[in-house]
Amino acid sequence: MKTTILLTVAMILSQSILGQEILKIESKYLGKTVPVHVQKPAHYQQSKRYPLVFMLHGYSENYKQWEETANLKKLATDYQMILICPEGYVNFYLNSPKLADFQYEDFFFKELVPKIEKKYNIDDKNIFITGLSMGGYGALSLFIKNSHFFNSAASTSGALEFDYENLKEISLRFFDSQRIINDLEITLGSPKENNWKKFSISYLLKNTPNFKKGFFIDCGIEDPLLPNTIKIKNMALSKKLPIRFSIQSGNHSTEYWSKSIEYHFVYFQQHLIKK
């Protein structure tokens, strides 16, 4: 018993020193307890307000992916930002038209955001969102639909377009199965029943007339999702949106994301709104 208590105390002290916390949010919109990894800067001060960055993980991964991909403590400390990595499951961070117990956008804005704003000192003029692969889609989707809330956004290796045949090919390539298609059919219904393309980032850009903000997108040259990023780049430029775009050597891998994420934070820092 004594050993257990000592181990618990040691874990709490370790998390405090590292600035890491795991929150558990009881969600009525997702019908489950949602884990959220929080990374604060070293020497976090209660009297100081910090910019906030939401970091969304990829398909088939979980809320720990960014912790395992990048040095979150260093990013939080170097850029003096609080990082939030929520569990996103495999449903592309959407309000499902098919599943009553998967309303992720409602969870995000009605449960996650209020929890974070209550618990931490947030600079509400500087809230950013980024993500990789499926999370890149989620970041841009949430940003475009709610640009009043976010300062800016970024996507790395984003699965940005809901084209059935392309997603089927990607699924077979990555997983040797149609699991991505199957999960999306559960979330959205069949493509015949519910036009998937209206969930694509290109559709959102085209049909959100008052959206004028810039964002950052990047992808590796060898990444099979590169055409998604190029399509969004071209559309954003045609709309004269002030975006930043980067293609670098690399594929759809942790090695690529561990390097690309630094550029997102440089971009966010350059787009801080001064009080």
TORLO-357512 format. One record per residue (C-alpha): residue number from 1; residue in one letter; x, y, z. Coordinates in steps of 0.001 Angstrom, whole numbers, plus 500000, padded with zeros to 6 digits. Layout:
<nodes>
+-----+---------+--------+--------+--------+
| num | residuo |     px |     py |     pz |
+-----+---------+--------+--------+--------+
| NUM |       A |      X |      Y |      Z |
...
+-----+---------+--------+--------+--------+
</nodes>
This chain:
<nodes>
+-----+---------+--------+--------+--------+
| num | residuo |     px |     py |     pz |
+-----+---------+--------+--------+--------+
|   1 |       M | 500000 | 500000 | 500000 |
|   2 |       K | 502809 | 502381 | 500945 |
|   3 |       T | 504611 | 501582 | 497681 |
|   4 |       T | 501459 | 502309 | 495666 |
|   5 |       I | 500998 | 505682 | 497371 |
|   6 |       L | 504634 | 506605 | 496749 |
|   7 |       L | 504348 | 505654 | 493072 |
|   8 |       T | 501189 | 507744 | 492701 |
|   9 |       V | 502831 | 510763 | 494332 |
|  10 |       A | 505890 | 510301 | 492105 |
|  11 |       M | 503716 | 510224 | 488963 |
|  12 |       I | 501886 | 513396 | 490019 |
|  13 |       L | 505151 | 515191 | 490744 |
|  14 |       S | 506609 | 514006 | 487439 |
|  15 |       Q | 503591 | 515272 | 485495 |
|  16 |       S | 503791 | 518589 | 487342 |
|  17 |       I | 507474 | 519036 | 486520 |
|  18 |       L | 506973 | 518074 | 482882 |
|  19 |       G | 503883 | 520267 | 482590 |
|  20 |       Q | 501790 | 517343 | 481350 |
|  21 |       E | 498250 | 516441 | 482363 |
|  22 |       I | 495686 | 513917 | 481176 |
|  23 |       L | 492150 | 515227 | 481448 |
|  24 |       K | 489113 | 512957 | 481331 |
|  25 |       I | 485953 | 514579 | 479987 |
|  26 |       E | 482594 | 512861 | 480394 |
|  27 |       S | 480953 | 513659 | 477074 |
|  28 |       K | 477228 | 513494 | 476419 |
|  29 |       Y | 477897 | 514249 | 472737 |
|  30 |       L | 480199 | 511247 | 472299 |
|  31 |       G | 478644 | 508992 | 474920 |
|  32 |       K | 481971 | 508151 | 476558 |
|  33 |       T | 484867 | 509454 | 478636 |
|  34 |       V | 487271 | 511301 | 476360 |
|  35 |       P | 490981 | 511507 | 477298 |
|  36 |       V | 492864 | 514718 | 476502 |
|  37 |       H | 496625 | 515228 | 476748 |
|  38 |       V | 497607 | 518735 | 477898 |
|  39 |       Q | 501114 | 520121 | 477643 |
|  40 |       K | 501927 | 523360 | 479435 |
|  41 |       P | 505129 | 525366 | 479007 |
|  42 |       A | 507872 | 524879 | 481572 |
|  43 |       H | 507440 | 527350 | 484436 |
|  44 |       Y | 503762 | 527830 | 483620 |
|  45 |       Q | 502432 | 530888 | 485465 |
|  46 |       Q | 498882 | 531265 | 486707 |
|  47 |       S | 499110 | 535026 | 486221 |
|  48 |       K | 500026 | 534824 | 482519 |
|  49 |       R | 497713 | 534226 | 479570 |
|  50 |       Y | 498942 | 531757 | 476959 |
|  51 |       P | 498061 | 531150 | 473312 |
|  52 |       L | 496372 | 527796 | 472798 |
|  53 |       V | 497070 | 525158 | 470153 |
|  54 |       F | 494776 | 522184 | 469550 |
|  55 |       M | 496659 | 519263 | 467953 |
|  56 |       L | 494551 | 516578 | 466272 |
|  57 |       H | 495855 | 513058 | 465650 |
|  58 |       G | 495557 | 510848 | 462579 |
|  59 |       Y | 493289 | 507978 | 461642 |
|  60 |       S | 493897 | 504703 | 463555 |
|  61 |       E | 495937 | 506600 | 466178 |
|  62 |       N | 494890 | 508271 | 469434 |
|  63 |       Y | 495440 | 511295 | 471659 |
|  64 |       K | 498968 | 510097 | 472489 |
|  65 |       Q | 500176 | 510318 | 468888 |
|  66 |       W | 501520 | 513864 | 469063 |
|  67 |       E | 503312 | 513137 | 472331 |
|  68 |       E | 505011 | 510203 | 470588 |
|  69 |       T | 505725 | 512211 | 467426 |
|  70 |       A | 507137 | 515514 | 468678 |
|  71 |       N | 508752 | 517018 | 471754 |
|  72 |       L | 505637 | 518721 | 473072 |
|  73 |       K | 507314 | 520143 | 476157 |
|  74 |       K | 509916 | 521862 | 473995 |
|  75 |       L | 507300 | 523220 | 471587 |
|  76 |       A | 505127 | 524502 | 474442 |
|  77 |       T | 508089 | 526106 | 476181 |
|  78 |       D | 509859 | 527541 | 473134 |
|  79 |       Y | 506674 | 529146 | 471808 |
|  80 |       Q | 505012 | 529786 | 475203 |
|  81 |       M | 501784 | 528071 | 474213 |
|  82 |       I | 499497 | 525506 | 475833 |
|  83 |       L | 499007 | 522404 | 473692 |
|  84 |       I | 495801 | 520343 | 473738 |
|  85 |       C | 495742 | 516855 | 472175 |
|  86 |       P | 492227 | 515367 | 472405 |
|  87 |       E | 491135 | 511843 | 471490 |
|  88 |       G | 489510 | 511952 | 468059 |
|  89 |       Y | 488721 | 508267 | 467306 |
|  90 |       V | 488265 | 507410 | 463597 |
|  91 |       N | 485358 | 509657 | 462610 |
|  92 |       F | 487212 | 512683 | 461171 |
|  93 |       Y | 486183 | 515109 | 463957 |
|  94 |       L | 482680 | 515548 | 462509 |
|  95 |       N | 479141 | 515758 | 463764 |
|  96 |       S | 477897 | 512463 | 462348 |
|  97 |       P | 474590 | 512620 | 460454 |
|  98 |       K | 474185 | 508898 | 461210 |
|  99 |       L | 475422 | 508398 | 464786 |
| 100 |       A | 473565 | 510206 | 467557 |
| 101 |       D | 476424 | 509431 | 469945 |
| 102 |       F | 479155 | 510859 | 467721 |
| 103 |       Q | 478805 | 514622 | 467541 |
| 104 |       Y | 482441 | 515660 | 467676 |
| 105 |       E | 482043 | 519314 | 466760 |
| 106 |       D | 479527 | 519705 | 469595 |
| 107 |       F | 481904 | 517939 | 471961 |
| 108 |       F | 484748 | 520204 | 470864 |
| 109 |       F | 483002 | 523545 | 471336 |
| 110 |       K | 480496 | 522738 | 474084 |
| 111 |       E | 482565 | 520451 | 476334 |
| 112 |       L | 486281 | 520497 | 475495 |
| 113 |       V | 486761 | 524235 | 474953 |
| 114 |       P | 484850 | 525325 | 478100 |
| 115 |       K | 486845 | 522808 | 480166 |
| 116 |       I | 490161 | 524134 | 478863 |
| 117 |       E | 489193 | 527787 | 479200 |
| 118 |       K | 488067 | 527241 | 482782 |
| 119 |       K | 491140 | 525280 | 483867 |
| 120 |       Y | 493929 | 527239 | 482145 |
| 121 |       N | 494822 | 530865 | 481500 |
| 122 |       I | 494099 | 531241 | 477795 |
| 123 |       D | 494735 | 534189 | 475505 |
| 124 |       D | 491424 | 533956 | 473683 |
| 125 |       K | 492663 | 536138 | 470790 |
| 126 |       N | 495264 | 533538 | 469922 |
| 127 |       I | 493708 | 530102 | 469561 |
| 128 |       F | 495125 | 527849 | 466833 |
| 129 |       I | 494452 | 524350 | 465564 |
| 130 |       T | 496591 | 521868 | 463642 |
| 131 |       G | 496618 | 518183 | 462833 |
| 132 |       L | 498150 | 515398 | 460793 |
| 133 |       S | 496412 | 513242 | 458171 |
| 134 |       M | 492817 | 512796 | 459441 |
| 135 |       G | 493664 | 515447 | 462029 |
| 136 |       G | 494737 | 517817 | 459249 |
| 137 |       Y | 491249 | 517450 | 457825 |
| 138 |       G | 489703 | 517994 | 461253 |
| 139 |       A | 491798 | 521105 | 461863 |
| 140 |       L | 490828 | 522806 | 458588 |
| 141 |       S | 487205 | 521659 | 458806 |
| 142 |       L | 486736 | 523058 | 462318 |
| 143 |       F | 488638 | 526211 | 461388 |
| 144 |       I | 486692 | 527035 | 458227 |
| 145 |       K | 483337 | 526434 | 459933 |
| 146 |       N | 484351 | 528433 | 463032 |
| 147 |       S | 486902 | 530973 | 461836 |
| 148 |       H | 485630 | 533516 | 464386 |
| 149 |       F | 486952 | 531277 | 467165 |
| 150 |       F | 490398 | 530454 | 465792 |
| 151 |       N | 493181 | 532845 | 464896 |
| 152 |       S | 494541 | 530439 | 462270 |
| 153 |       A | 495093 | 526757 | 461455 |
| 154 |       A | 497476 | 524297 | 459833 |
| 155 |       S | 497472 | 520831 | 458298 |
| 156 |       T | 500308 | 518401 | 457625 |
| 157 |       S | 499733 | 515463 | 455252 |
| 158 |       G | 496030 | 516209 | 455417 |
| 159 |       A | 493333 | 513753 | 454256 |
| 160 |       L | 491423 | 516772 | 453018 |
| 161 |       E | 489148 | 515436 | 450270 |
| 162 |       F | 486341 | 512910 | 450688 |
| 163 |       D | 486584 | 511214 | 447326 |
| 164 |       Y | 485349 | 507621 | 447655 |
| 165 |       E | 487673 | 505967 | 445141 |
| 166 |       N | 490712 | 507892 | 446343 |
| 167 |       L | 490005 | 507049 | 449988 |
| 168 |       K | 489470 | 503410 | 449060 |
| 169 |       E | 492857 | 503342 | 447327 |
| 170 |       I | 494532 | 505045 | 450295 |
| 171 |       S | 492920 | 502606 | 452734 |
| 172 |       L | 494091 | 499589 | 450750 |
| 173 |       R | 497576 | 501049 | 450525 |
| 174 |       F | 497942 | 501883 | 454221 |
| 175 |       F | 495945 | 499080 | 455840 |
| 176 |       D | 495451 | 496413 | 453154 |
| 177 |       S | 491719 | 496733 | 453810 |
| 178 |       Q | 488796 | 499117 | 453259 |
| 179 |       R | 488650 | 500157 | 456908 |
| 180 |       I | 488691 | 503922 | 456202 |
| 181 |       I | 485758 | 503561 | 453812 |
| 182 |       N | 483905 | 501325 | 456239 |
| 183 |       D | 484354 | 503769 | 459136 |
| 184 |       L | 483225 | 506694 | 457001 |
| 185 |       E | 480123 | 504804 | 455906 |
| 186 |       I | 479268 | 504270 | 459566 |
| 187 |       T | 479851 | 507974 | 460246 |
| 188 |       L | 478335 | 509547 | 457111 |
| 189 |       G | 476209 | 506864 | 455508 |
| 190 |       S | 476905 | 505462 | 452055 |
| 191 |       P | 478154 | 507881 | 449358 |
| 192 |       K | 474900 | 507311 | 447460 |
| 193 |       E | 472842 | 508104 | 450546 |
| 194 |       N | 474840 | 511148 | 451617 |
| 195 |       N | 477173 | 512942 | 449203 |
| 196 |       W | 480589 | 512673 | 450861 |
| 197 |       K | 482103 | 515427 | 448753 |
| 198 |       K | 480157 | 518073 | 450664 |
| 199 |       F | 482399 | 517266 | 453643 |
| 200 |       S | 485589 | 517914 | 451649 |
| 201 |       I | 487726 | 520942 | 452466 |
| 202 |       S | 487379 | 522125 | 448853 |
| 203 |       Y | 483579 | 522112 | 449241 |
| 204 |       L | 483796 | 524025 | 452529 |
| 205 |       L | 486092 | 526652 | 450977 |
| 206 |       K | 483767 | 527039 | 448004 |
| 207 |       N | 480607 | 527274 | 450103 |
| 208 |       T | 481769 | 529457 | 452985 |
| 209 |       P | 481666 | 532883 | 451297 |
| 210 |       N | 482683 | 534949 | 454318 |
| 211 |       F | 485784 | 532903 | 455035 |
| 212 |       K | 488827 | 535130 | 454411 |
| 213 |       K | 491515 | 533897 | 456792 |
| 214 |       G | 494828 | 532301 | 455913 |
| 215 |       F | 496232 | 528965 | 457013 |
| 216 |       F | 499304 | 526766 | 456566 |
| 217 |       I | 499328 | 523457 | 454657 |
| 218 |       D | 502203 | 521123 | 453916 |
| 219 |       C | 502810 | 517587 | 452668 |
| 220 |       G | 505689 | 515290 | 451762 |
| 221 |       I | 506609 | 514817 | 448110 |
| 222 |       E | 506290 | 511023 | 448409 |
| 223 |       D | 502999 | 511162 | 450342 |
| 224 |       P | 500015 | 509616 | 448477 |
| 225 |       L | 497851 | 512361 | 449992 |
| 226 |       L | 499880 | 515128 | 448307 |
| 227 |       P | 497196 | 515709 | 445606 |
| 228 |       N | 494747 | 516658 | 448399 |
| 229 |       T | 497055 | 519384 | 449671 |
| 230 |       I | 497847 | 520687 | 446183 |
| 231 |       K | 494130 | 520904 | 445340 |
| 232 |       I | 493416 | 522957 | 448459 |
| 233 |       K | 496446 | 525154 | 447817 |
| 234 |       N | 495234 | 525938 | 444307 |
| 235 |       M | 491689 | 526638 | 445419 |
| 236 |       A | 492835 | 528877 | 448302 |
| 237 |       L | 495083 | 530873 | 445974 |
| 238 |       S | 492251 | 531246 | 443452 |
| 239 |       K | 490184 | 532754 | 446270 |
| 240 |       K | 493143 | 535008 | 447166 |
| 241 |       L | 493372 | 533622 | 450689 |
| 242 |       P | 496671 | 534491 | 452432 |
| 243 |       I | 497847 | 530891 | 452848 |
| 244 |       R | 501311 | 529427 | 453282 |
| 245 |       F | 502164 | 526236 | 451443 |
| 246 |       S | 505123 | 523886 | 451691 |
| 247 |       I | 506204 | 520681 | 449979 |
| 248 |       Q | 509172 | 518915 | 451508 |
| 249 |       S | 510907 | 515613 | 451043 |
| 250 |       G | 509098 | 512876 | 452941 |
| 251 |       N | 506157 | 510496 | 453024 |
| 252 |       H | 503192 | 509770 | 455277 |
| 253 |       S | 505282 | 509039 | 458359 |
| 254 |       T | 506173 | 510005 | 461903 |
| 255 |       E | 509611 | 511022 | 460677 |
| 256 |       Y | 508055 | 513625 | 458386 |
| 257 |       W | 505548 | 514950 | 460955 |
| 258 |       S | 508151 | 515291 | 463695 |
| 259 |       K | 509895 | 517853 | 461470 |
| 260 |       S | 506940 | 519494 | 459746 |
| 261 |       I | 505138 | 520442 | 462972 |
| 262 |       E | 507848 | 522966 | 463888 |
| 263 |       Y | 506892 | 525031 | 460822 |
| 264 |       H | 503328 | 525211 | 462089 |
| 265 |       F | 504453 | 526740 | 465356 |
| 266 |       V | 506679 | 529250 | 463566 |
| 267 |       Y | 503649 | 530205 | 461465 |
| 268 |       F | 501417 | 530503 | 464530 |
| 269 |       Q | 503988 | 532658 | 466309 |
| 270 |       Q | 504164 | 534954 | 463291 |
| 271 |       H | 500376 | 535317 | 463369 |
| 272 |       L | 499902 | 536132 | 467035 |
| 273 |       I | 497522 | 539006 | 467626 |
| 274 |       K | 499069 | 541532 | 469976 |
| 275 |       K | 496856 | 543094 | 472577 |
+-----+---------+--------+--------+--------+
</nodes>
